[in-house]
């Protein structure tokens, strides 16, 4: 069963705007229903974040989702909930480059570039 829980992952308004804006520029944007936010093994500190646009066919029965806009949600795989709980996804326009930034208060170690973390 898919659960709705916006308390797991905080997504700033700026990040929401850029996710939706970027999605609209994708070649098959009509079939995209959201973005999957997760983690994968790798990077300097052991784990790194990942995001992928997804269609209805990509939904898993154990997903948790966060409503971002009409017909567009962020989906979290049940295996990633522990790692993403309390994390904020933001978008940075700073001098060091534009891009999505994960702010994880639970991380015990992060690499210098901010791409990976460990708990």
C-alpha positions, 0 to 999 in steps of 0.5 A: 500500500502506498503511504502519504507522509510529508514528514519524512523528507522536507522538500523546499519550495525552491527545490519543488519549483526546479523539479517540476520545471526540469520535468516539463523539459523532459522529452516524455514529460506527459508520462512523468508522474513524479521523482523517485528520491533514494540512496545508493551505495558508493561515493567517498563516504559510502552512500550517495543520493539519487533522483530519477523521474518516474512513470506510473509503471515505476510505482512500487506497492511499498512506496511512500510519497510526498505530494509536490503539485497536482499529478506530481509527487516525490516517491520514496522506496521503503528501503530508503526511508531510514536514510532519508528521514529528516533530510531536506532537499533544496536547490542551490543557486550559489557561486559553487554551481547550481543544483539540488542539495541534500541536507542530512542532519543525521549524517555522521560523515560527508565528503567534501563535495557533498555528494555522499554521506554515512550514518 
